Amino acid sequence: MEAEGAQPAKKQKTEVDTSASGTSFECPANECVTFHLVRTAADVDVNAPGFHPEFTHQVFGEHETVYGYKGLQ
């Protein structure tokens, strides 16, 4: 409990590592999301090639970025 008149503790900023080493906690949604088309339940297990969406702003916001995951593929 805080003492009366005391300043609330400030939240520390965390820096985002934007290096190419895959340690960043954000990634472009257009690159890390892949769709696979299936017709039956058996098609789900097949390692068929998929495709990346052209737009993801409807789900991930204007910047089309997924936050909170490290090295997302």
PDB file with one MODEL, atoms N, CA, C and O in Angstrom:
MODEL        1
ATOM      1  N   MET A   1       0.844  -1.173   0.000  1.00  0.00           N
ATOM      2  CA  MET A   1       0.000   0.000   0.000  1.00  0.00           C
ATOM      3  C   MET A   1       0.888   1.235   0.000  1.00  0.00           C
ATOM      4  O   MET A   1       1.907   1.264   0.690  1.00  0.00           O
ATOM      5  N   GLU A   2       0.513   2.258  -0.769  1.00  0.00           N
ATOM      6  CA  GLU A   2       1.297   3.481  -0.862  1.00  0.00           C
ATOM      7  C   GLU A   2       0.979   4.414   0.294  1.00  0.00           C
ATOM      8  O   GLU A   2      -0.152   4.481   0.774  1.00  0.00           O
ATOM      9  N   ALA A   3       2.009   5.131   0.729  1.00  0.00           N
ATOM     10  CA  ALA A   3       1.814   6.114   1.789  1.00  0.00           C
ATOM     11  C   ALA A   3       1.038   7.292   1.239  1.00  0.00           C
ATOM     12  O   ALA A   3       1.070   7.569   0.040  1.00  0.00           O
ATOM     13  N   GLU A   4       0.346   7.976   2.119  1.00  0.00           N
ATOM     14  CA  GLU A   4      -0.460   9.114   1.695  1.00  0.00           C
ATOM     15  C   GLU A   4       0.437  10.205   1.122  1.00  0.00           C
ATOM     16  O   GLU A   4       1.437  10.565   1.743  1.00  0.00           O
ATOM     17  N   GLY A   5       0.100  10.732  -0.042  1.00  0.00           N
ATOM     18  CA  GLY A   5       0.865  11.799  -0.682  1.00  0.00           C
ATOM     19  C   GLY A   5       2.058  11.303  -1.486  1.00  0.00           C
ATOM     20  O   GLY A   5       2.724  12.107  -2.138  1.00  0.00           O
ATOM     21  N   ALA A   6       2.347  10.010  -1.462  1.00  0.00           N
ATOM     22  CA  ALA A   6       3.481   9.461  -2.207  1.00  0.00           C
ATOM     23  C   ALA A   6       3.129   9.378  -3.686  1.00  0.00           C
ATOM     24  O   ALA A   6       1.976   9.152  -4.054  1.00  0.00           O
ATOM     25  N   GLN A   7       4.131   9.561  -4.516  1.00  0.00           N
ATOM     26  CA  GLN A   7       3.961   9.456  -5.962  1.00  0.00           C
ATOM     27  C   GLN A   7       3.804   7.985  -6.350  1.00  0.00           C
ATOM     28  O   GLN A   7       4.517   7.133  -5.819  1.00  0.00           O
ATOM     29  N   PRO A   8       2.877   7.669  -7.274  1.00  0.00           N
ATOM     30  CA  PRO A   8       2.757   6.273  -7.723  1.00  0.00           C
ATOM     31  C   PRO A   8       4.017   5.851  -8.474  1.00  0.00           C
ATOM     32  O   PRO A   8       4.666   6.665  -9.131  1.00  0.00           O
ATOM     33  N   ALA A   9       4.344   4.585  -8.368  1.00  0.00           N
ATOM     34  CA  ALA A   9       5.526   4.066  -9.057  1.00  0.00           C
ATOM     35  C   ALA A   9       5.329   4.188 -10.559  1.00  0.00           C
ATOM     36  O   ALA A   9       4.257   3.883 -11.081  1.00  0.00           O
ATOM     37  N   LYS A  10       6.374   4.639 -11.253  1.00  0.00           N
ATOM     38  CA  LYS A  10       6.309   4.769 -12.707  1.00  0.00           C
ATOM     39  C   LYS A  10       6.618   3.422 -13.339  1.00  0.00           C
ATOM     40  O   LYS A  10       7.467   2.672 -12.857  1.00  0.00           O
ATOM     41  N   LYS A  11       5.921   3.132 -14.418  1.00  0.00           N
ATOM     42  CA  LYS A  11       6.190   1.912 -15.158  1.00  0.00           C
ATOM     43  C   LYS A  11       7.466   2.106 -15.963  1.00  0.00           C
ATOM     44  O   LYS A  11       7.689   3.168 -16.544  1.00  0.00           O
ATOM     45  N   GLN A  12       8.293   1.081 -15.993  1.00  0.00           N
ATOM     46  CA  GLN A  12       9.517   1.154 -16.770  1.00  0.00           C
ATOM     47  C   GLN A  12       9.216   0.838 -18.226  1.00  0.00           C
ATOM     48  O   GLN A  12       8.443  -0.069 -18.534  1.00  0.00           O
ATOM     49  N   LYS A  13       9.838   1.602 -19.112  1.00  0.00           N
ATOM     50  CA  LYS A  13       9.701   1.317 -20.539  1.00  0.00           C
ATOM     51  C   LYS A  13      10.611   0.151 -20.891  1.00  0.00           C
ATOM     52  O   LYS A  13      11.748   0.069 -20.426  1.00  0.00           O
ATOM     53  N   THR A  14      10.103  -0.732 -21.704  1.00  0.00           N
ATOM     54  CA  THR A  14      10.943  -1.821 -22.190  1.00  0.00           C
ATOM     55  C   THR A  14      11.296  -1.521 -23.630  1.00  0.00           C
ATOM     56  O   THR A  14      10.441  -1.149 -24.433  1.00  0.00           O
ATOM     57  N   GLU A  15      12.551  -1.686 -23.938  1.00  0.00           N
ATOM     58  CA  GLU A  15      12.991  -1.414 -25.298  1.00  0.00           C
ATOM     59  C   GLU A  15      12.747  -2.632 -26.169  1.00  0.00           C
ATOM     60  O   GLU A  15      12.941  -3.771 -25.743  1.00  0.00           O
ATOM     61  N   VAL A  16      12.321  -2.376 -27.386  1.00  0.00           N
ATOM     62  CA  VAL A  16      12.061  -3.454 -28.335  1.00  0.00           C
ATOM     63  C   VAL A  16      13.305  -3.655 -29.174  1.00  0.00           C
ATOM     64  O   VAL A  16      13.810  -2.716 -29.790  1.00  0.00           O
ATOM     65  N   ASP A  17      13.794  -4.875 -29.195  1.00  0.00           N
ATOM     66  CA  ASP A  17      14.958  -5.207 -30.004  1.00  0.00           C
ATOM     67  C   ASP A  17      14.500  -5.373 -31.444  1.00  0.00           C
ATOM     68  O   ASP A  17      13.729  -6.281 -31.753  1.00  0.00           O
ATOM     69  N   THR A  18      14.971  -4.503 -32.320  1.00  0.00           N
ATOM     70  CA  THR A  18      14.533  -4.557 -33.713  1.00  0.00           C
ATOM     71  C   THR A  18      15.605  -5.169 -34.608  1.00  0.00           C
ATOM     72  O   THR A  18      15.583  -4.971 -35.822  1.00  0.00           O
ATOM     73  N   SER A  19      16.533  -5.904 -34.025  1.00  0.00           N
ATOM     74  CA  SER A  19      17.572  -6.533 -34.823  1.00  0.00           C
ATOM     75  C   SER A  19      16.981  -7.687 -35.619  1.00  0.00           C
ATOM     76  O   SER A  19      15.861  -8.124 -35.356  1.00  0.00           O
ATOM     77  N   ALA A  20      17.726  -8.167 -36.578  1.00  0.00           N
ATOM     78  CA  ALA A  20      17.260  -9.261 -37.434  1.00  0.00           C
ATOM     79  C   ALA A  20      17.483 -10.623 -36.785  1.00  0.00           C
ATOM     80  O   ALA A  20      17.306 -11.650 -37.441  1.00  0.00           O
ATOM     81  N   SER A  21      17.865 -10.653 -35.517  1.00  0.00           N
ATOM     82  CA  SER A  21      18.161 -11.925 -34.862  1.00  0.00           C
ATOM     83  C   SER A  21      16.923 -12.680 -34.421  1.00  0.00           C
ATOM     84  O   SER A  21      17.043 -13.788 -33.897  1.00  0.00           O
ATOM     85  N   GLY A  22      15.731 -12.117 -34.615  1.00  0.00           N
ATOM     86  CA  GLY A  22      14.509 -12.805 -34.242  1.00  0.00           C
ATOM     87  C   GLY A  22      14.166 -12.657 -32.774  1.00  0.00           C
ATOM     88  O   GLY A  22      13.366 -13.433 -32.251  1.00  0.00           O
ATOM     89  N   THR A  23      14.747 -11.683 -32.097  1.00  0.00           N
ATOM     90  CA  THR A  23      14.479 -11.506 -30.681  1.00  0.00           C
ATOM     91  C   THR A  23      13.458 -10.415 -30.414  1.00  0.00           C
ATOM     92  O   THR A  23      13.146 -10.143 -29.255  1.00  0.00           O
ATOM     93  N   SER A  24      12.932  -9.788 -31.445  1.00  0.00           N
ATOM     94  CA  SER A  24      11.944  -8.731 -31.286  1.00  0.00           C
ATOM     95  C   SER A  24      10.595  -9.324 -30.889  1.00  0.00           C
ATOM     96  O   SER A  24      10.245 -10.429 -31.302  1.00  0.00           O
ATOM     97  N   PHE A  25       9.841  -8.573 -30.080  1.00  0.00           N
ATOM     98  CA  PHE A  25       8.508  -9.022 -29.671  1.00  0.00           C
ATOM     99  C   PHE A  25       7.433  -8.443 -30.582  1.00  0.00           C
ATOM    100  O   PHE A  25       6.305  -8.223 -30.141  1.00  0.00           O
ATOM    101  N   GLU A  26       7.762  -8.198 -31.823  1.00  0.00           N
ATOM    102  CA  GLU A  26       6.794  -7.756 -32.826  1.00  0.00           C
ATOM    103  C   GLU A  26       7.252  -8.258 -34.181  1.00  0.00           C
ATOM    104  O   GLU A  26       8.449  -8.413 -34.424  1.00  0.00           O
ATOM    105  N   CYS A  27       6.300  -8.510 -35.057  1.00  0.00           N
ATOM    106  CA  CYS A  27       6.643  -8.948 -36.408  1.00  0.00           C
ATOM    107  C   CYS A  27       5.533  -8.544 -37.366  1.00  0.00           C
ATOM    108  O   CYS A  27       4.382  -8.400 -36.956  1.00  0.00           O
ATOM    109  N   PRO A  28       5.869  -8.359 -38.646  1.00  0.00           N
ATOM    110  CA  PRO A  28       4.865  -7.982 -39.639  1.00  0.00           C
ATOM    111  C   PRO A  28       3.880  -9.125 -39.868  1.00  0.00           C
ATOM    112  O   PRO A  28       4.275 -10.247 -40.185  1.00  0.00           O
ATOM    113  N   ALA A  29       2.607  -8.826 -39.705  1.00  0.00           N
ATOM    114  CA  ALA A  29       1.568  -9.856 -39.832  1.00  0.00           C
ATOM    115  C   ALA A  29       1.511 -10.444 -41.232  1.00  0.00           C
ATOM    116  O   ALA A  29       1.223 -11.631 -41.384  1.00  0.00           O
ATOM    117  N   ASN A  30       1.778  -9.649 -42.251  1.00  0.00           N
ATOM    118  CA  ASN A  30       1.710 -10.148 -43.627  1.00  0.00           C
ATOM    119  C   ASN A  30       2.753 -11.230 -43.890  1.00  0.00           C
ATOM    120  O   ASN A  30       2.582 -12.052 -44.790  1.00  0.00           O
ATOM    121  N   GLU A  31       3.831 -11.232 -43.112  1.00  0.00           N
ATOM    122  CA  GLU A  31       4.890 -12.223 -43.303  1.00  0.00           C
ATOM    123  C   GLU A  31       4.720 -13.448 -42.398  1.00  0.00           C
ATOM    124  O   GLU A  31       5.082 -14.555 -42.795  1.00  0.00           O
ATOM    125  N   CYS A  32       4.184 -13.271 -41.205  1.00  0.00           N
ATOM    126  CA  CYS A  32       4.141 -14.396 -40.267  1.00  0.00           C
ATOM    127  C   CYS A  32       2.828 -15.175 -40.304  1.00  0.00           C
ATOM    128  O   CYS A  32       2.733 -16.238 -39.691  1.00  0.00           O
ATOM    129  N   VAL A  33       1.816 -14.673 -41.007  1.00  0.00           N
ATOM    130  CA  VAL A  33       0.547 -15.395 -41.139  1.00  0.00           C
ATOM    131  C   VAL A  33       0.543 -16.115 -42.482  1.00  0.00           C
ATOM    132  O   VAL A  33       0.861 -15.524 -43.514  1.00  0.00           O
ATOM    133  N   THR A  34       0.185 -17.384 -42.463  1.00  0.00           N
ATOM    134  CA  THR A  34       0.092 -18.168 -43.699  1.00  0.00           C
ATOM    135  C   THR A  34      -1.252 -18.881 -43.720  1.00  0.00           C
ATOM    136  O   THR A  34      -1.659 -19.484 -42.727  1.00  0.00           O
ATOM    137  N   PHE A  35      -1.930 -18.811 -44.844  1.00  0.00           N
ATOM    138  CA  PHE A  35      -3.203 -19.509 -45.025  1.00  0.00           C
ATOM    139  C   PHE A  35      -2.982 -20.774 -45.841  1.00  0.00           C
ATOM    140  O   PHE A  35      -2.208 -20.788 -46.798  1.00  0.00           O
ATOM    141  N   HIS A  36      -3.674 -21.835 -45.444  1.00  0.00           N
ATOM    142  CA  HIS A  36      -3.663 -23.099 -46.188  1.00  0.00           C
ATOM    143  C   HIS A  36      -5.109 -23.444 -46.495  1.00  0.00           C
ATOM    144  O   HIS A  36      -5.944 -23.464 -45.591  1.00  0.00           O
ATOM    145  N   LEU A  37      -5.415 -23.714 -47.743  1.00  0.00           N
ATOM    146  CA  LEU A  37      -6.773 -24.073 -48.147  1.00  0.00           C
ATOM    147  C   LEU A  37      -6.953 -25.581 -48.014  1.00  0.00           C
ATOM    148  O   LEU A  37      -6.122 -26.360 -48.481  1.00  0.00           O
ATOM    149  N   VAL A  38      -8.043 -25.981 -47.374  1.00  0.00           N
ATOM    150  CA  VAL A  38      -8.333 -27.405 -47.176  1.00  0.00           C
ATOM    151  C   VAL A  38      -9.764 -27.703 -47.601  1.00  0.00           C
ATOM    152  O   VAL A  38     -10.637 -26.836 -47.544  1.00  0.00           O
ATOM    153  N   ARG A  39      -9.988 -28.923 -48.021  1.00  0.00           N
ATOM    154  CA  ARG A  39     -11.345 -29.352 -48.395  1.00  0.00           C
ATOM    155  C   ARG A  39     -11.908 -30.346 -47.400  1.00  0.00           C
ATOM    156  O   ARG A  39     -13.108 -30.348 -47.127  1.00  0.00           O
ATOM    157  N   THR A  40     -11.043 -31.190 -46.858  1.00  0.00           N
ATOM    158  CA  THR A  40     -11.485 -32.198 -45.888  1.00  0.00           C
ATOM    159  C   THR A  40     -10.556 -32.136 -44.673  1.00  0.00           C
ATOM    160  O   THR A  40      -9.516 -31.478 -44.702  1.00  0.00           O
ATOM    161  N   ALA A  41     -10.952 -32.829 -43.615  1.00  0.00           N
ATOM    162  CA  ALA A  41     -10.131 -32.872 -42.408  1.00  0.00           C
ATOM    163  C   ALA A  41      -8.770 -33.514 -42.682  1.00  0.00           C
ATOM    164  O   ALA A  41      -7.788 -33.177 -42.020  1.00  0.00           O
ATOM    165  N   ALA A  42      -8.700 -34.422 -43.634  1.00  0.00           N
ATOM    166  CA  ALA A  42      -7.434 -35.078 -43.974  1.00  0.00           C
ATOM    167  C   ALA A  42      -6.434 -34.099 -44.585  1.00  0.00           C
ATOM    168  O   ALA A  42      -5.225 -34.308 -44.482  1.00  0.00           O
ATOM    169  N   ASP A  43      -6.922 -33.040 -45.216  1.00  0.00           N
ATOM    170  CA  ASP A  43      -6.046 -32.033 -45.832  1.00  0.00           C
ATOM    171  C   ASP A  43      -5.298 -31.198 -44.800  1.00  0.00           C
ATOM    172  O   ASP A  43      -4.293 -30.569 -45.132  1.00  0.00           O
ATOM    173  N   VAL A  44      -5.763 -31.182 -43.572  1.00  0.00           N
ATOM    174  CA  VAL A  44      -5.134 -30.358 -42.533  1.00  0.00           C
ATOM    175  C   VAL A  44      -3.729 -30.852 -42.226  1.00  0.00           C
ATOM    176  O   VAL A  44      -2.837 -30.040 -41.977  1.00  0.00           O
ATOM    177  N   ASP A  45      -3.511 -32.158 -42.238  1.00  0.00           N
ATOM    178  CA  ASP A  45      -2.210 -32.721 -41.904  1.00  0.00           C
ATOM    179  C   ASP A  45      -1.208 -32.679 -43.054  1.00  0.00           C
ATOM    180  O   ASP A  45      -0.017 -32.907 -42.837  1.00  0.00           O
ATOM    181  N   VAL A  46      -1.655 -32.400 -44.242  1.00  0.00           N
ATOM    182  CA  VAL A  46      -0.774 -32.367 -45.408  1.00  0.00           C
ATOM    183  C   VAL A  46       0.070 -31.100 -45.348  1.00  0.00           C
ATOM    184  O   VAL A  46      -0.435 -30.029 -45.012  1.00  0.00           O
ATOM    185  N   ASN A  47       1.334 -31.217 -45.668  1.00  0.00           N
ATOM    186  CA  ASN A  47       2.245 -30.080 -45.649  1.00  0.00           C
ATOM    187  C   ASN A  47       2.199 -29.324 -46.979  1.00  0.00           C
ATOM    188  O   ASN A  47       3.241 -29.062 -47.580  1.00  0.00           O
ATOM    189  N   ALA A  48       1.028 -28.983 -47.426  1.00  0.00           N
ATOM    190  CA  ALA A  48       0.853 -28.273 -48.695  1.00  0.00           C
ATOM    191  C   ALA A  48       1.306 -26.825 -48.557  1.00  0.00           C
ATOM    192  O   ALA A  48       1.196 -26.246 -47.476  1.00  0.00           O
ATOM    193  N   PRO A  49       1.808 -26.239 -49.625  1.00  0.00           N
ATOM    194  CA  PRO A  49       2.224 -24.835 -49.557  1.00  0.00           C
ATOM    195  C   PRO A  49       1.015 -23.928 -49.325  1.00  0.00           C
ATOM    196  O   PRO A  49      -0.086 -24.206 -49.799  1.00  0.00           O
ATOM    197  N   GLY A  50       1.235 -22.869 -48.606  1.00  0.00           N
ATOM    198  CA  GLY A  50       0.174 -21.901 -48.337  1.00  0.00           C
ATOM    199  C   GLY A  50       0.523 -20.559 -48.971  1.00  0.00           C
ATOM    200  O   GLY A  50       1.418 -20.465 -49.811  1.00  0.00           O
ATOM    201  N   PHE A  51      -0.196 -19.530 -48.555  1.00  0.00           N
ATOM    202  CA  PHE A  51       0.090 -18.195 -49.086  1.00  0.00           C
ATOM    203  C   PHE A  51      -0.064 -17.169 -47.969  1.00  0.00           C
ATOM    204  O   PHE A  51      -0.820 -17.367 -47.018  1.00  0.00           O
ATOM    205  N   HIS A  52       0.664 -16.083 -48.107  1.00  0.00           N
ATOM    206  CA  HIS A  52       0.596 -14.992 -47.138  1.00  0.00           C
ATOM    207  C   HIS A  52      -0.488 -14.010 -47.578  1.00  0.00           C
ATOM    208  O   HIS A  52      -0.645 -13.763 -48.774  1.00  0.00           O
ATOM    209  N   PRO A  53      -1.235 -13.449 -46.632  1.00  0.00           N
ATOM    210  CA  PRO A  53      -2.267 -12.473 -47.004  1.00  0.00           C
ATOM    211  C   PRO A  53      -1.634 -11.165 -47.479  1.00  0.00           C
ATOM    212  O   PRO A  53      -0.522 -10.819 -47.082  1.00  0.00           O
ATOM    213  N   GLU A  54      -2.344 -10.464 -48.315  1.00  0.00           N
ATOM    214  CA  GLU A  54      -1.868  -9.169 -48.799  1.00  0.00           C
ATOM    215  C   GLU A  54      -2.151  -8.076 -47.773  1.00  0.00           C
ATOM    216  O   GLU A  54      -1.365  -7.140 -47.630  1.00  0.00           O
ATOM    217  N   PHE A  55      -3.269  -8.192 -47.060  1.00  0.00           N
ATOM    218  CA  PHE A  55      -3.654  -7.208 -46.055  1.00  0.00           C
ATOM    219  C   PHE A  55      -4.040  -7.918 -44.765  1.00  0.00           C
ATOM    220  O   PHE A  55      -4.724  -8.941 -44.798  1.00  0.00           O
ATOM    221  N   THR A  56      -3.605  -7.379 -43.626  1.00  0.00           N
ATOM    222  CA  THR A  56      -3.984  -7.940 -42.331  1.00  0.00           C
ATOM    223  C   THR A  56      -4.458  -6.857 -41.364  1.00  0.00           C
ATOM    224  O   THR A  56      -4.626  -7.122 -40.174  1.00  0.00           O
ATOM    225  N   HIS A  57      -4.674  -5.651 -41.860  1.00  0.00           N
ATOM    226  CA  HIS A  57      -5.058  -4.550 -40.968  1.00  0.00           C
ATOM    227  C   HIS A  57      -6.424  -4.765 -40.323  1.00  0.00           C
ATOM    228  O   HIS A  57      -6.700  -4.199 -39.265  1.00  0.00           O
ATOM    229  N   GLN A  58      -7.274  -5.565 -40.936  1.00  0.00           N
ATOM    230  CA  GLN A  58      -8.595  -5.821 -40.358  1.00  0.00           C
ATOM    231  C   GLN A  58      -8.487  -6.556 -39.025  1.00  0.00           C
ATOM    232  O   GLN A  58      -9.332  -6.375 -38.148  1.00  0.00           O
ATOM    233  N   VAL A  59      -7.470  -7.374 -38.868  1.00  0.00           N
ATOM    234  CA  VAL A  59      -7.298  -8.170 -37.659  1.00  0.00           C
ATOM    235  C   VAL A  59      -6.232  -7.573 -36.735  1.00  0.00           C
ATOM    236  O   VAL A  59      -6.423  -7.536 -35.519  1.00  0.00           O
ATOM    237  N   PHE A  60      -5.115  -7.106 -37.297  1.00  0.00           N
ATOM    238  CA  PHE A  60      -3.970  -6.686 -36.497  1.00  0.00           C
ATOM    239  C   PHE A  60      -3.765  -5.176 -36.434  1.00  0.00           C
ATOM    240  O   PHE A  60      -2.753  -4.719 -35.902  1.00  0.00           O
ATOM    241  N   GLY A  61      -4.690  -4.401 -36.957  1.00  0.00           N
ATOM    242  CA  GLY A  61      -4.598  -2.948 -36.850  1.00  0.00           C
ATOM    243  C   GLY A  61      -3.892  -2.302 -38.030  1.00  0.00           C
ATOM    244  O   GLY A  61      -3.383  -2.977 -38.925  1.00  0.00           O
ATOM    245  N   GLU A  62      -3.876  -0.994 -38.004  1.00  0.00           N
ATOM    246  CA  GLU A  62      -3.376  -0.187 -39.114  1.00  0.00           C
ATOM    247  C   GLU A  62      -1.932  -0.505 -39.496  1.00  0.00           C
ATOM    248  O   GLU A  62      -1.577  -0.450 -40.674  1.00  0.00           O
ATOM    249  N   HIS A  63      -1.100  -0.837 -38.514  1.00  0.00           N
ATOM    250  CA  HIS A  63       0.312  -1.096 -38.801  1.00  0.00           C
ATOM    251  C   HIS A  63       0.577  -2.539 -39.217  1.00  0.00           C
ATOM    252  O   HIS A  63       1.711  -2.895 -39.539  1.00  0.00           O
ATOM    253  N   GLU A  64      -0.457  -3.367 -39.213  1.00  0.00           N
ATOM    254  CA  GLU A  64      -0.350  -4.771 -39.633  1.00  0.00           C
ATOM    255  C   GLU A  64       0.813  -5.476 -38.935  1.00  0.00           C
ATOM    256  O   GLU A  64       1.621  -6.150 -39.574  1.00  0.00           O
ATOM    257  N   THR A  65       0.881  -5.308 -37.615  1.00  0.00           N
ATOM    258  CA  THR A  65       1.972  -5.866 -36.823  1.00  0.00           C
ATOM    259  C   THR A  65       1.406  -6.719 -35.694  1.00  0.00           C
ATOM    260  O   THR A  65       0.438  -6.340 -35.034  1.00  0.00           O
ATOM    261  N   VAL A  66       2.025  -7.877 -35.485  1.00  0.00           N
ATOM    262  CA  VAL A  66       1.650  -8.753 -34.375  1.00  0.00           C
ATOM    263  C   VAL A  66       2.623  -8.456 -33.245  1.00  0.00           C
ATOM    264  O   VAL A  66       3.838  -8.524 -33.433  1.00  0.00           O
ATOM    265  N   TYR A  67       2.091  -8.126 -32.063  1.00  0.00           N
ATOM    266  CA  TYR A  67       2.921  -7.778 -30.908  1.00  0.00           C
ATOM    267  C   TYR A  67       2.873  -8.886 -29.865  1.00  0.00           C
ATOM    268  O   TYR A  67       1.861  -9.571 -29.720  1.00  0.00           O
ATOM    269  N   GLY A  68       3.973  -9.057 -29.141  1.00  0.00           N
ATOM    270  CA  GLY A  68       3.996  -9.948 -27.992  1.00  0.00           C
ATOM    271  C   GLY A  68       4.549 -11.328 -28.249  1.00  0.00           C
ATOM    272  O   GLY A  68       4.503 -12.180 -27.362  1.00  0.00           O
ATOM    273  N   TYR A  69       5.071 -11.576 -29.433  1.00  0.00           N
ATOM    274  CA  TYR A  69       5.638 -12.890 -29.738  1.00  0.00           C
ATOM    275  C   TYR A  69       7.050 -12.720 -30.260  1.00  0.00           C
ATOM    276  O   TYR A  69       7.326 -11.814 -31.046  1.00  0.00           O
ATOM    277  N   LYS A  70       7.937 -13.585 -29.826  1.00  0.00           N
ATOM    278  CA  LYS A  70       9.337 -13.520 -30.229  1.00  0.00           C
ATOM    279  C   LYS A  70       9.587 -14.532 -31.325  1.00  0.00           C
ATOM    280  O   LYS A  70       9.299 -15.715 -31.142  1.00  0.00           O
ATOM    281  N   GLY A  71      10.120 -14.098 -32.473  1.00  0.00           N
ATOM    282  CA  GLY A  71      10.469 -15.007 -33.554  1.00  0.00           C
ATOM    283  C   GLY A  71       9.285 -15.703 -34.186  1.00  0.00           C
ATOM    284  O   GLY A  71       9.408 -16.852 -34.610  1.00  0.00           O
ATOM    285  N   LEU A  72       8.146 -15.044 -34.262  1.00  0.00           N
ATOM    286  CA  LEU A  72       6.928 -15.643 -34.796  1.00  0.00           C
ATOM    287  C   LEU A  72       7.079 -15.961 -36.275  1.00  0.00           C
ATOM    288  O   LEU A  72       7.591 -15.146 -37.042  1.00  0.00           O
ATOM    289  N   GLN A  73       6.632 -17.152 -36.676  1.00  0.00           N
ATOM    290  CA  GLN A  73       6.684 -17.558 -38.084  1.00  0.00           C
ATOM    291  C   GLN A  73       5.329 -18.078 -38.502  1.00  0.00           C
ATOM    292  O   GLN A  73       5.148 -18.475 -39.653  1.00  0.00           O
TER     293      GLN A  73
ENDMDL
END
